[in-house]
């Protein structure tokens, strides 16, 4: 009878250096998106600050965050030769 082999078919590491660089870049993009989303509040509750509805906070920052998550998914799934 043939014994089951406990070692994987391909002993290479599942992620390479390129994958880790892309993971770091994706994390940086996500972090930048959250930093751009921060702020815009008012010091006084009686005063309304329209700066919280700026294009940077409403449009640019969420696009960066979603793009960063897409880079993260690509970095994890990409198999380099």
mmCIF file of the N, C-alpha and C atoms, coordinates in Angstrom:
data_MODEL
# 
_entry.id   MODEL 
# 
loop_
_atom_site.group_PDB 
_atom_site.id 
_atom_site.type_symbol 
_atom_site.label_atom_id 
_atom_site.label_alt_id 
_atom_site.label_comp_id 
_atom_site.label_asym_id 
_atom_site.label_entity_id 
_atom_site.label_seq_id 
_atom_site.pdbx_PDB_ins_code 
_atom_site.Cartn_x 
_atom_site.Cartn_y 
_atom_site.Cartn_z 
_atom_site.occupancy 
_atom_site.B_iso_or_equiv 
_atom_site.pdbx_formal_charge 
_atom_site.auth_seq_id 
_atom_site.auth_comp_id 
_atom_site.auth_asym_id 
_atom_site.auth_atom_id 
_atom_site.pdbx_PDB_model_num 
ATOM 1   N N  . UNK A 1 1  ? 0.824   -1.180 0.000   1.00 0.00 ? 1  UNK A N  1 
ATOM 2   C CA . UNK A 1 1  ? 0.000   0.000  0.000   1.00 0.00 ? 1  UNK A CA 1 
ATOM 3   C C  . UNK A 1 1  ? 0.872   1.250  0.000   1.00 0.00 ? 1  UNK A C  1 
ATOM 4   N N  . UNK A 1 2  ? 0.359   2.270  -0.663  1.00 0.00 ? 2  UNK A N  1 
ATOM 5   C CA . UNK A 1 2  ? 1.088   3.521  -0.746  1.00 0.00 ? 2  UNK A CA 1 
ATOM 6   C C  . UNK A 1 2  ? 0.770   4.387  0.474   1.00 0.00 ? 2  UNK A C  1 
ATOM 7   N N  . UNK A 1 3  ? 1.804   4.927  1.093   1.00 0.00 ? 3  UNK A N  1 
ATOM 8   C CA . UNK A 1 3  ? 1.635   5.786  2.264   1.00 0.00 ? 3  UNK A CA 1 
ATOM 9   C C  . UNK A 1 3  ? 1.291   7.203  1.815   1.00 0.00 ? 3  UNK A C  1 
ATOM 10  N N  . UNK A 1 4  ? 0.398   7.887  2.522   1.00 0.00 ? 4  UNK A N  1 
ATOM 11  C CA . UNK A 1 4  ? 0.093   9.278  2.157   1.00 0.00 ? 4  UNK A CA 1 
ATOM 12  C C  . UNK A 1 4  ? 1.304   10.167 2.439   1.00 0.00 ? 4  UNK A C  1 
ATOM 13  N N  . UNK A 1 5  ? 1.520   11.086 1.543   1.00 0.00 ? 5  UNK A N  1 
ATOM 14  C CA . UNK A 1 5  ? 2.650   11.994 1.666   1.00 0.00 ? 5  UNK A CA 1 
ATOM 15  C C  . UNK A 1 5  ? 2.181   13.252 2.405   1.00 0.00 ? 5  UNK A C  1 
ATOM 16  N N  . UNK A 1 6  ? 2.847   13.577 3.518   1.00 0.00 ? 6  UNK A N  1 
ATOM 17  C CA . UNK A 1 6  ? 2.457   14.731 4.326   1.00 0.00 ? 6  UNK A CA 1 
ATOM 18  C C  . UNK A 1 6  ? 3.041   16.039 3.793   1.00 0.00 ? 6  UNK A C  1 
ATOM 19  N N  . UNK A 1 7  ? 4.022   15.957 2.907   1.00 0.00 ? 7  UNK A N  1 
ATOM 20  C CA . UNK A 1 7  ? 4.619   17.187 2.384   1.00 0.00 ? 7  UNK A CA 1 
ATOM 21  C C  . UNK A 1 7  ? 3.804   17.680 1.192   1.00 0.00 ? 7  UNK A C  1 
ATOM 22  N N  . UNK A 1 8  ? 3.702   18.981 1.033   1.00 0.00 ? 8  UNK A N  1 
ATOM 23  C CA . UNK A 1 8  ? 2.939   19.514 -0.108  1.00 0.00 ? 8  UNK A CA 1 
ATOM 24  C C  . UNK A 1 8  ? 3.661   19.243 -1.420  1.00 0.00 ? 8  UNK A C  1 
ATOM 25  N N  . UNK A 1 9  ? 2.930   19.314 -2.522  1.00 0.00 ? 9  UNK A N  1 
ATOM 26  C CA . UNK A 1 9  ? 3.518   19.090 -3.839  1.00 0.00 ? 9  UNK A CA 1 
ATOM 27  C C  . UNK A 1 9  ? 4.579   20.128 -4.168  1.00 0.00 ? 9  UNK A C  1 
ATOM 28  N N  . UNK A 1 10 ? 4.300   21.358 -3.845  1.00 0.00 ? 10 UNK A N  1 
ATOM 29  C CA . UNK A 1 10 ? 5.218   22.445 -4.126  1.00 0.00 ? 10 UNK A CA 1 
ATOM 30  C C  . UNK A 1 10 ? 5.714   23.013 -2.801  1.00 0.00 ? 10 UNK A C  1 
ATOM 31  N N  . UNK A 1 11 ? 6.968   22.790 -2.448  1.00 0.00 ? 11 UNK A N  1 
ATOM 32  C CA . UNK A 1 11 ? 7.445   23.241 -1.135  1.00 0.00 ? 11 UNK A CA 1 
ATOM 33  C C  . UNK A 1 11 ? 7.758   24.736 -1.069  1.00 0.00 ? 11 UNK A C  1 
ATOM 34  N N  . UNK A 1 12 ? 7.504   25.478 -2.168  1.00 0.00 ? 12 UNK A N  1 
ATOM 35  C CA . UNK A 1 12 ? 7.776   26.910 -2.136  1.00 0.00 ? 12 UNK A CA 1 
ATOM 36  C C  . UNK A 1 12 ? 6.863   27.619 -1.149  1.00 0.00 ? 12 UNK A C  1 
ATOM 37  N N  . UNK A 1 13 ? 7.325   28.781 -0.723  1.00 0.00 ? 13 UNK A N  1 
ATOM 38  C CA . UNK A 1 13 ? 6.486   29.612 0.138   1.00 0.00 ? 13 UNK A CA 1 
ATOM 39  C C  . UNK A 1 13 ? 5.272   30.085 -0.665  1.00 0.00 ? 13 UNK A C  1 
ATOM 40  N N  . UNK A 1 14 ? 4.117   30.169 -0.056  1.00 0.00 ? 14 UNK A N  1 
ATOM 41  C CA . UNK A 1 14 ? 2.925   30.578 -0.806  1.00 0.00 ? 14 UNK A CA 1 
ATOM 42  C C  . UNK A 1 14 ? 2.979   32.034 -1.283  1.00 0.00 ? 14 UNK A C  1 
ATOM 43  N N  . UNK A 1 15 ? 3.662   32.895 -0.551  1.00 0.00 ? 15 UNK A N  1 
ATOM 44  C CA . UNK A 1 15 ? 3.778   34.293 -0.951  1.00 0.00 ? 15 UNK A CA 1 
ATOM 45  C C  . UNK A 1 15 ? 5.252   34.641 -1.141  1.00 0.00 ? 15 UNK A C  1 
ATOM 46  N N  . UNK A 1 16 ? 5.544   35.395 -2.178  1.00 0.00 ? 16 UNK A N  1 
ATOM 47  C CA . UNK A 1 16 ? 6.919   35.790 -2.454  1.00 0.00 ? 16 UNK A CA 1 
ATOM 48  C C  . UNK A 1 16 ? 7.152   37.225 -1.973  1.00 0.00 ? 16 UNK A C  1 
ATOM 49  N N  . UNK A 1 17 ? 8.358   37.689 -2.208  1.00 0.00 ? 17 UNK A N  1 
ATOM 50  C CA . UNK A 1 17 ? 8.706   39.051 -1.803  1.00 0.00 ? 17 UNK A CA 1 
ATOM 51  C C  . UNK A 1 17 ? 7.820   40.081 -2.519  1.00 0.00 ? 17 UNK A C  1 
ATOM 52  N N  . UNK A 1 18 ? 7.532   39.836 -3.787  1.00 0.00 ? 18 UNK A N  1 
ATOM 53  C CA . UNK A 1 18 ? 6.663   40.749 -4.543  1.00 0.00 ? 18 UNK A CA 1 
ATOM 54  C C  . UNK A 1 18 ? 5.276   40.831 -3.912  1.00 0.00 ? 18 UNK A C  1 
ATOM 55  N N  . UNK A 1 19 ? 4.764   39.695 -3.465  1.00 0.00 ? 19 UNK A N  1 
ATOM 56  C CA . UNK A 1 19 ? 3.454   39.692 -2.813  1.00 0.00 ? 19 UNK A CA 1 
ATOM 57  C C  . UNK A 1 19 ? 3.470   40.567 -1.560  1.00 0.00 ? 19 UNK A C  1 
ATOM 58  N N  . UNK A 1 20 ? 4.526   40.449 -0.774  1.00 0.00 ? 20 UNK A N  1 
ATOM 59  C CA . UNK A 1 20 ? 4.608   41.239 0.455   1.00 0.00 ? 20 UNK A CA 1 
ATOM 60  C C  . UNK A 1 20 ? 4.762   42.731 0.156   1.00 0.00 ? 20 UNK A C  1 
ATOM 61  N N  . UNK A 1 21 ? 5.485   43.071 -0.911  1.00 0.00 ? 21 UNK A N  1 
ATOM 62  C CA . UNK A 1 21 ? 5.610   44.478 -1.301  1.00 0.00 ? 21 UNK A CA 1 
ATOM 63  C C  . UNK A 1 21 ? 4.243   45.018 -1.723  1.00 0.00 ? 21 UNK A C  1 
ATOM 64  N N  . UNK A 1 22 ? 3.496   44.234 -2.507  1.00 0.00 ? 22 UNK A N  1 
ATOM 65  C CA . UNK A 1 22 ? 2.149   44.657 -2.906  1.00 0.00 ? 22 UNK A CA 1 
ATOM 66  C C  . UNK A 1 22 ? 1.213   44.753 -1.705  1.00 0.00 ? 22 UNK A C  1 
ATOM 67  N N  . UNK A 1 23 ? 1.348   43.842 -0.742  1.00 0.00 ? 23 UNK A N  1 
ATOM 68  C CA . UNK A 1 23 ? 0.530   43.931 0.469   1.00 0.00 ? 23 UNK A CA 1 
ATOM 69  C C  . UNK A 1 23 ? 0.830   45.214 1.232   1.00 0.00 ? 23 UNK A C  1 
ATOM 70  N N  . UNK A 1 24 ? 2.108   45.573 1.336   1.00 0.00 ? 24 UNK A N  1 
ATOM 71  C CA . UNK A 1 24 ? 2.478   46.815 2.028   1.00 0.00 ? 24 UNK A CA 1 
ATOM 72  C C  . UNK A 1 24 ? 1.950   48.034 1.267   1.00 0.00 ? 24 UNK A C  1 
ATOM 73  N N  . UNK A 1 25 ? 2.027   48.000 -0.074  1.00 0.00 ? 25 UNK A N  1 
ATOM 74  C CA . UNK A 1 25 ? 1.514   49.120 -0.872  1.00 0.00 ? 25 UNK A CA 1 
ATOM 75  C C  . UNK A 1 25 ? 0.004   49.247 -0.701  1.00 0.00 ? 25 UNK A C  1 
ATOM 76  N N  . UNK A 1 26 ? -0.709  48.135 -0.717  1.00 0.00 ? 26 UNK A N  1 
ATOM 77  C CA . UNK A 1 26 ? -2.162  48.166 -0.512  1.00 0.00 ? 26 UNK A CA 1 
ATOM 78  C C  . UNK A 1 26 ? -2.526  48.708 0.857   1.00 0.00 ? 26 UNK A C  1 
ATOM 79  N N  . UNK A 1 27 ? -1.766  48.306 1.876   1.00 0.00 ? 27 UNK A N  1 
ATOM 80  C CA . UNK A 1 27 ? -2.018  48.820 3.226   1.00 0.00 ? 27 UNK A CA 1 
ATOM 81  C C  . UNK A 1 27 ? -1.780  50.326 3.277   1.00 0.00 ? 27 UNK A C  1 
ATOM 82  N N  . UNK A 1 28 ? -0.733  50.787 2.594   1.00 0.00 ? 28 UNK A N  1 
ATOM 83  C CA . UNK A 1 28 ? -0.455  52.223 2.549   1.00 0.00 ? 28 UNK A CA 1 
ATOM 84  C C  . UNK A 1 28 ? -1.566  52.999 1.862   1.00 0.00 ? 28 UNK A C  1 
ATOM 85  N N  . UNK A 1 29 ? -2.117  52.440 0.781   1.00 0.00 ? 29 UNK A N  1 
ATOM 86  C CA . UNK A 1 29 ? -3.222  53.099 0.068   1.00 0.00 ? 29 UNK A CA 1 
ATOM 87  C C  . UNK A 1 29 ? -4.458  53.170 0.954   1.00 0.00 ? 29 UNK A C  1 
ATOM 88  N N  . UNK A 1 30 ? -4.759  52.084 1.658   1.00 0.00 ? 30 UNK A N  1 
ATOM 89  C CA . UNK A 1 30 ? -5.912  52.074 2.574   1.00 0.00 ? 30 UNK A CA 1 
ATOM 90  C C  . UNK A 1 30 ? -5.710  53.105 3.682   1.00 0.00 ? 30 UNK A C  1 
ATOM 91  N N  . UNK A 1 31 ? -4.513  53.137 4.240   1.00 0.00 ? 31 UNK A N  1 
ATOM 92  C CA . UNK A 1 31 ? -4.223  54.087 5.316   1.00 0.00 ? 31 UNK A CA 1 
ATOM 93  C C  . UNK A 1 31 ? -4.348  55.528 4.822   1.00 0.00 ? 31 UNK A C  1 
ATOM 94  N N  . UNK A 1 32 ? -3.850  55.803 3.627   1.00 0.00 ? 32 UNK A N  1 
ATOM 95  C CA . UNK A 1 32 ? -3.978  57.143 3.050   1.00 0.00 ? 32 UNK A CA 1 
ATOM 96  C C  . UNK A 1 32 ? -5.449  57.520 2.862   1.00 0.00 ? 32 UNK A C  1 
ATOM 97  N N  . UNK A 1 33 ? -6.258  56.572 2.420   1.00 0.00 ? 33 UNK A N  1 
ATOM 98  C CA . UNK A 1 33 ? -7.686  56.834 2.257   1.00 0.00 ? 33 UNK A CA 1 
ATOM 99  C C  . UNK A 1 33 ? -8.358  57.197 3.572   1.00 0.00 ? 33 UNK A C  1 
ATOM 100 N N  . UNK A 1 34 ? -8.012  56.478 4.636   1.00 0.00 ? 34 UNK A N  1 
ATOM 101 C CA . UNK A 1 34 ? -8.617  56.790 5.936   1.00 0.00 ? 34 UNK A CA 1 
ATOM 102 C C  . UNK A 1 34 ? -8.113  58.115 6.493   1.00 0.00 ? 34 UNK A C  1 
ATOM 103 N N  . UNK A 1 35 ? -6.853  58.445 6.226   1.00 0.00 ? 35 UNK A N  1 
ATOM 104 C CA . UNK A 1 35 ? -6.336  59.741 6.674   1.00 0.00 ? 35 UNK A CA 1 
ATOM 105 C C  . UNK A 1 35 ? -7.048  60.875 5.944   1.00 0.00 ? 35 UNK A C  1 
ATOM 106 N N  . UNK A 1 36 ? -7.282  60.707 4.641   1.00 0.00 ? 36 UNK A N  1 
ATOM 107 C CA . UNK A 1 36 ? -7.994  61.731 3.884   1.00 0.00 ? 36 UNK A CA 1 
ATOM 108 C C  . UNK A 1 36 ? -9.459  61.864 4.316   1.00 0.00 ? 36 UNK A C  1 
ATOM 109 N N  . UNK A 1 37 ? -10.019 60.787 4.851   1.00 0.00 ? 37 UNK A N  1 
ATOM 110 C CA . UNK A 1 37 ? -11.409 60.815 5.293   1.00 0.00 ? 37 UNK A CA 1 
ATOM 111 C C  . UNK A 1 37 ? -11.575 61.505 6.651   1.00 0.00 ? 37 UNK A C  1 
ATOM 112 N N  . UNK A 1 38 ? -10.506 61.618 7.412   1.00 0.00 ? 38 UNK A N  1 
ATOM 113 C CA . UNK A 1 38 ? -10.579 62.139 8.776   1.00 0.00 ? 38 UNK A CA 1 
ATOM 114 C C  . UNK A 1 38 ? -10.818 63.643 8.791   1.00 0.00 ? 38 UNK A C  1 
ATOM 115 N N  . UNK A 1 39 ? -11.330 64.121 9.898   1.00 0.00 ? 39 UNK A N  1 
ATOM 116 C CA . UNK A 1 39 ? -11.506 65.550 10.119  1.00 0.00 ? 39 UNK A CA 1 
ATOM 117 C C  . UNK A 1 39 ? -12.818 66.074 9.578   1.00 0.00 ? 39 UNK A C  1 
ATOM 118 N N  . UNK A 1 40 ? -12.930 67.391 9.542   1.00 0.00 ? 40 UNK A N  1 
ATOM 119 C CA . UNK A 1 40 ? -14.111 68.031 8.987   1.00 0.00 ? 40 UNK A CA 1 
ATOM 120 C C  . UNK A 1 40 ? -15.204 68.294 9.989   1.00 0.00 ? 40 UNK A C  1 
ATOM 121 N N  . UNK A 1 41 ? -14.976 67.932 11.225  1.00 0.00 ? 41 UNK A N  1 
ATOM 122 C CA . UNK A 1 41 ? -15.998 68.165 12.235  1.00 0.00 ? 41 UNK A CA 1 
ATOM 123 C C  . UNK A 1 41 ? -15.990 69.598 12.724  1.00 0.00 ? 41 UNK A C  1 
ATOM 124 N N  . UNK A 1 42 ? -16.947 69.942 13.521  1.00 0.00 ? 42 UNK A N  1 
ATOM 125 C CA . UNK A 1 42 ? -17.058 71.292 14.059  1.00 0.00 ? 42 UNK A CA 1 
ATOM 126 C C  . UNK A 1 42 ? -16.695 71.265 15.538  1.00 0.00 ? 42 UNK A C  1 
ATOM 127 N N  . UNK A 1 43 ? -16.110 72.362 16.015  1.00 0.00 ? 43 UNK A N  1 
ATOM 128 C CA . UNK A 1 43 ? -15.760 72.449 17.439  1.00 0.00 ? 43 UNK A CA 1 
ATOM 129 C C  . UNK A 1 43 ? -17.001 72.687 18.297  1.00 0.00 ? 43 UNK A C  1 
ATOM 130 N N  . UNK A 1 44 ? -17.961 73.385 17.738  1.00 0.00 ? 44 UNK A N  1 
ATOM 131 C CA . UNK A 1 44 ? -19.172 73.711 18.480  1.00 0.00 ? 44 UNK A CA 1 
ATOM 132 C C  . UNK A 1 44 ? -20.348 72.922 17.882  1.00 0.00 ? 44 UNK A C  1 
ATOM 133 N N  . UNK A 1 45 ? -21.195 72.312 18.728  1.00 0.00 ? 45 UNK A N  1 
ATOM 134 C CA . UNK A 1 45 ? -22.350 71.595 18.189  1.00 0.00 ? 45 UNK A CA 1 
ATOM 135 C C  . UNK A 1 45 ? -23.411 72.527 17.600  1.00 0.00 ? 45 UNK A C  1 
ATOM 136 N N  . UNK A 1 46 ? -23.340 73.826 17.911  1.00 0.00 ? 46 UNK A N  1 
ATOM 137 C CA . UNK A 1 46 ? -24.299 74.789 17.372  1.00 0.00 ? 46 UNK A CA 1 
ATOM 138 C C  . UNK A 1 46 ? -23.930 75.269 15.973  1.00 0.00 ? 46 UNK A C  1 
ATOM 139 N N  . UNK A 1 47 ? -22.752 74.947 15.535  1.00 0.00 ? 47 UNK A N  1 
ATOM 140 C CA . UNK A 1 47 ? -22.246 75.447 14.256  1.00 0.00 ? 47 UNK A CA 1 
ATOM 141 C C  . UNK A 1 47 ? -22.048 74.279 13.296  1.00 0.00 ? 47 UNK A C  1 
ATOM 142 N N  . UNK A 1 48 ? -22.562 74.398 12.077  1.00 0.00 ? 48 UNK A N  1 
ATOM 143 C CA . UNK A 1 48 ? -22.439 73.332 11.075  1.00 0.00 ? 48 UNK A CA 1 
ATOM 144 C C  . UNK A 1 48 ? -21.274 73.641 10.159  1.00 0.00 ? 48 UNK A C  1 
ATOM 145 N N  . UNK A 1 49 ? -20.421 72.655 9.935   1.00 0.00 ? 49 UNK A N  1 
ATOM 146 C CA . UNK A 1 49 ? -19.246 72.840 9.099   1.00 0.00 ? 49 UNK A CA 1 
ATOM 147 C C  . UNK A 1 49 ? -19.429 72.077 7.794   1.00 0.00 ? 49 UNK A C  1 
ATOM 148 N N  . UNK A 1 50 ? -19.522 72.788 6.677   1.00 0.00 ? 50 UNK A N  1 
ATOM 149 C CA . UNK A 1 50 ? -19.709 72.154 5.379   1.00 0.00 ? 50 UNK A CA 1 
ATOM 150 C C  . UNK A 1 50 ? -18.439 71.482 4.862   1.00 0.00 ? 50 UNK A C  1 
ATOM 151 N N  . UNK A 1 51 ? -17.315 71.661 5.524   1.00 0.00 ? 51 UNK A N  1 
ATOM 152 C CA . UNK A 1 51 ? -16.052 71.060 5.082   1.00 0.00 ? 51 UNK A CA 1 
ATOM 153 C C  . UNK A 1 51 ? -16.098 69.534 5.158   1.00 0.00 ? 51 UNK A C  1 
ATOM 154 N N  . UNK A 1 52 ? -17.000 68.995 5.955   1.00 0.00 ? 52 UNK A N  1 
ATOM 155 C CA . UNK A 1 52 ? -17.061 67.535 6.035   1.00 0.00 ? 52 UNK A CA 1 
ATOM 156 C C  . UNK A 1 52 ? -17.668 66.915 4.779   1.00 0.00 ? 52 UNK A C  1 
ATOM 157 N N  . UNK A 1 53 ? -18.260 67.709 3.921   1.00 0.00 ? 53 UNK A N  1 
ATOM 158 C CA . UNK A 1 53 ? -18.809 67.209 2.665   1.00 0.00 ? 53 UNK A CA 1 
ATOM 159 C C  . UNK A 1 53 ? -17.930 67.577 1.478   1.00 0.00 ? 53 UNK A C  1 
ATOM 160 N N  . UNK A 1 54 ? -16.640 67.701 1.707   1.00 0.00 ? 54 UNK A N  1 
ATOM 161 C CA . UNK A 1 54 ? -15.733 68.064 0.618   1.00 0.00 ? 54 UNK A CA 1 
ATOM 162 C C  . UNK A 1 54 ? -15.540 66.877 -0.328  1.00 0.00 ? 54 UNK A C  1 
ATOM 163 N N  . UNK A 1 55 ? -15.097 67.173 -1.542  1.00 0.00 ? 55 UNK A N  1 
ATOM 164 C CA . UNK A 1 55 ? -14.865 66.143 -2.555  1.00 0.00 ? 55 UNK A CA 1 
ATOM 165 C C  . UNK A 1 55 ? -13.823 65.132 -2.091  1.00 0.00 ? 55 UNK A C  1 
ATOM 166 N N  . UNK A 1 56 ? -12.854 65.609 -1.334  1.00 0.00 ? 56 UNK A N  1 
ATOM 167 C CA . UNK A 1 56 ? -11.786 64.734 -0.837  1.00 0.00 ? 56 UNK A CA 1 
ATOM 168 C C  . UNK A 1 56 ? -12.346 63.669 0.101   1.00 0.00 ? 56 UNK A C  1 
ATOM 169 N N  . UNK A 1 57 ? -13.254 64.052 0.982   1.00 0.00 ? 57 UNK A N  1 
ATOM 170 C CA . UNK A 1 57 ? -13.797 63.103 1.970   1.00 0.00 ? 57 UNK A CA 1 
ATOM 171 C C  . UNK A 1 57 ? -14.907 62.219 1.403   1.00 0.00 ? 57 UNK A C  1 
ATOM 172 N N  . UNK A 1 58 ? -15.691 62.743 0.491   1.00 0.00 ? 58 UNK A N  1 
ATOM 173 C CA . UNK A 1 58 ? -16.852 62.016 -0.018  1.00 0.00 ? 58 UNK A CA 1 
ATOM 174 C C  . UNK A 1 58 ? -16.502 61.126 -1.204  1.00 0.00 ? 58 UNK A C  1 
ATOM 175 N N  . UNK A 1 59 ? -15.551 61.537 -2.038  1.00 0.00 ? 59 UNK A N  1 
ATOM 176 C CA . UNK A 1 59 ? -15.269 60.802 -3.271  1.00 0.00 ? 59 UNK A CA 1 
ATOM 177 C C  . UNK A 1 59 ? -13.878 60.170 -3.286  1.00 0.00 ? 59 UNK A C  1 
ATOM 178 N N  . UNK A 1 60 ? -12.856 60.979 -3.100  1.00 0.00 ? 60 UNK A N  1 
ATOM 179 C CA . UNK A 1 60 ? -11.479 60.503 -3.254  1.00 0.00 ? 60 UNK A CA 1 
ATOM 180 C C  . UNK A 1 60 ? -11.102 59.456 -2.210  1.00 0.00 ? 60 UNK A C  1 
ATOM 181 N N  . UNK A 1 61 ? -11.370 59.715 -0.949  1.00 0.00 ? 61 UNK A N  1 
ATOM 182 C CA . UNK A 1 61 ? -10.962 58.799 0.117   1.00 0.00 ? 61 UNK A CA 1 
ATOM 183 C C  . UNK A 1 61 ? -11.615 57.418 -0.007  1.00 0.00 ? 61 UNK A C  1 
ATOM 184 N N  . UNK A 1 62 ? -12.929 57.305 -0.243  1.00 0.00 ? 62 UNK A N  1 
ATOM 185 C CA . UNK A 1 62 ? -13.501 55.965 -0.411  1.00 0.00 ? 62 UNK A CA 1 
ATOM 186 C C  . UNK A 1 62 ? -12.964 55.219 -1.630  1.00 0.00 ? 62 UNK A C  1 
ATOM 187 N N  . UNK A 1 63 ? -12.668 55.947 -2.715  1.00 0.00 ? 63 UNK A N  1 
ATOM 188 C CA . UNK A 1 63 ? -12.088 55.292 -3.890  1.00 0.00 ? 63 UNK A CA 1 
ATOM 189 C C  . UNK A 1 63 ? -10.717 54.728 -3.546  1.00 0.00 ? 63 UNK A C  1 
ATOM 190 N N  . UNK A 1 64 ? -9.924  55.481 -2.783  1.00 0.00 ? 64 UNK A N  1 
ATOM 191 C CA . UNK A 1 64 ? -8.607  54.991 -2.374  1.00 0.00 ? 64 UNK A CA 1 
ATOM 192 C C  . UNK A 1 64 ? -8.719  53.762 -1.467  1.00 0.00 ? 64 UNK A C  1 
ATOM 193 N N  . UNK A 1 65 ? -9.661  53.775 -0.544  1.00 0.00 ? 65 UNK A N  1 
ATOM 194 C CA . UNK A 1 65 ? -9.823  52.641 0.366   1.00 0.00 ? 65 UNK A CA 1 
ATOM 195 C C  . UNK A 1 65 ? -10.231 51.384 -0.417  1.00 0.00 ? 65 UNK A C  1 
ATOM 196 N N  . UNK A 1 66 ? -11.200 51.509 -1.298  1.00 0.00 ? 66 UNK A N  1 
ATOM 197 C CA . UNK A 1 66 ? -11.636 50.352 -2.095  1.00 0.00 ? 66 UNK A CA 1 
ATOM 198 C C  . UNK A 1 66 ? -10.512 49.890 -3.023  1.00 0.00 ? 66 UNK A C  1 
ATOM 199 N N  . UNK A 1 67 ? -9.792  50.837 -3.613  1.00 0.00 ? 67 UNK A N  1 
ATOM 200 C CA . UNK A 1 67 ? -8.648  50.478 -4.444  1.00 0.00 ? 67 UNK A CA 1 
ATOM 201 C C  . UNK A 1 67 ? -7.564  49.771 -3.656  1.00 0.00 ? 67 UNK A C  1 
ATOM 202 N N  . UNK A 1 68 ? -7.335  50.202 -2.435  1.00 0.00 ? 68 UNK A N  1 
ATOM 203 C CA . UNK A 1 68 ? -6.354  49.530 -1.575  1.00 0.00 ? 68 UNK A CA 1 
ATOM 204 C C  . UNK A 1 68 ? -6.755  48.104 -1.268  1.00 0.00 ? 68 UNK A C  1 
ATOM 205 N N  . UNK A 1 69 ? -8.042  47.879 -1.016  1.00 0.00 ? 69 UNK A N  1 
ATOM 206 C CA . UNK A 1 69 ? -8.503  46.506 -0.777  1.00 0.00 ? 69 UNK A CA 1 
ATOM 207 C C  . UNK A 1 69 ? -8.374  45.660 -2.036  1.00 0.00 ? 69 UNK A C  1 
ATOM 208 N N  . UNK A 1 70 ? -8.568  46.254 -3.205  1.00 0.00 ? 70 UNK A N  1 
ATOM 209 C CA . UNK A 1 70 ? -8.378  45.519 -4.460  1.00 0.00 ? 70 UNK A CA 1 
ATOM 210 C C  . UNK A 1 70 ? -6.909  45.143 -4.644  1.00 0.00 ? 70 UNK A C  1 
ATOM 211 N N  . UNK A 1 71 ? -6.000  46.048 -4.297  1.00 0.00 ? 71 UNK A N  1 
ATOM 212 C CA . UNK A 1 71 ? -4.564  45.737 -4.370  1.00 0.00 ? 71 UNK A CA 1 
ATOM 213 C C  . UNK A 1 71 ? -4.221  44.614 -3.395  1.00 0.00 ? 71 UNK A C  1 
ATOM 214 N N  . UNK A 1 72 ? -4.804  44.641 -2.216  1.00 0.00 ? 72 UNK A N  1 
ATOM 215 C CA . UNK A 1 72 ? -4.569  43.574 -1.235  1.00 0.00 ? 72 UNK A CA 1 
ATOM 216 C C  . UNK A 1 72 ? -5.031  42.217 -1.770  1.00 0.00 ? 72 UNK A C  1 
ATOM 217 N N  . UNK A 1 73 ? -6.203  42.173 -2.363  1.00 0.00 ? 73 UNK A N  1 
ATOM 218 C CA . UNK A 1 73 ? -6.720  40.911 -2.907  1.00 0.00 ? 73 UNK A CA 1 
ATOM 219 C C  . UNK A 1 73 ? -5.823  40.413 -4.040  1.00 0.00 ? 73 UNK A C  1 
ATOM 220 N N  . UNK A 1 74 ? -5.396  41.318 -4.905  1.00 0.00 ? 74 UNK A N  1 
ATOM 221 C CA . UNK A 1 74 ? -4.501  40.939 -6.001  1.00 0.00 ? 74 UNK A CA 1 
ATOM 222 C C  . UNK A 1 74 ? -3.170  40.420 -5.449  1.00 0.00 ? 74 UNK A C  1 
ATOM 223 N N  . UNK A 1 75 ? -2.640  41.083 -4.425  1.00 0.00 ? 75 UNK A N  1 
ATOM 224 C CA . UNK A 1 75 ? -1.361  40.674 -3.854  1.00 0.00 ? 75 UNK A CA 1 
ATOM 225 C C  . UNK A 1 75 ? -1.440  39.284 -3.231  1.00 0.00 ? 75 UNK A C  1 
ATOM 226 N N  . UNK A 1 76 ? -2.570  38.945 -2.666  1.00 0.00 ? 76 UNK A N  1 
ATOM 227 C CA . UNK A 1 76 ? -2.714  37.628 -2.047  1.00 0.00 ? 76 UNK A CA 1 
ATOM 228 C C  . UNK A 1 76 ? -2.924  36.547 -3.092  1.00 0.00 ? 76 UNK A C  1 
ATOM 229 N N  . UNK A 1 77 ? -3.688  36.848 -4.126  1.00 0.00 ? 77 UNK A N  1 
ATOM 230 C CA . UNK A 1 77 ? -4.050  35.830 -5.116  1.00 0.00 ? 77 UNK A CA 1 
ATOM 231 C C  . UNK A 1 77 ? -3.030  35.650 -6.217  1.00 0.00 ? 77 UNK A C  1 
ATOM 232 N N  . UNK A 1 78 ? -2.173  36.631 -6.466  1.00 0.00 ? 78 UNK A N  1 
ATOM 233 C CA . UNK A 1 78 ? -1.208  36.548 -7.566  1.00 0.00 ? 78 UNK A CA 1 
ATOM 234 C C  . UNK A 1 78 ? -0.122  35.523 -7.254  1.00 0.00 ? 78 UNK A C  1 
ATOM 235 N N  . UNK A 1 79 ? 0.119   34.627 -8.191  1.00 0.00 ? 79 UNK A N  1 
ATOM 236 C CA . UNK A 1 79 ? 1.159   33.601 -8.041  1.00 0.00 ? 79 UNK A CA 1 
ATOM 237 C C  . UNK A 1 79 ? 2.317   33.956 -8.972  1.00 0.00 ? 79 UNK A C  1 
ATOM 238 N N  . UNK A 1 80 ? 3.452   34.371 -8.421  1.00 0.00 ? 80 UNK A N  1 
ATOM 239 C CA . UNK A 1 80 ? 4.626   34.735 -9.219  1.00 0.00 ? 80 UNK A CA 1 
ATOM 240 C C  . UNK A 1 80 ? 5.414   33.483 -9.524  1.00 0.00 ? 80 UNK A C  1 
ATOM 241 N N  . UNK A 1 81 ? 5.984   33.417 -10.685 1.00 0.00 ? 81 UNK A N  1 
ATOM 242 C CA . UNK A 1 81 ? 6.763   32.238 -11.095 1.00 0.00 ? 81 UNK A CA 1 
ATOM 243 C C  . UNK A 1 81 ? 8.155   32.278 -10.562 1.00 0.00 ? 81 UNK A C  1 
# 
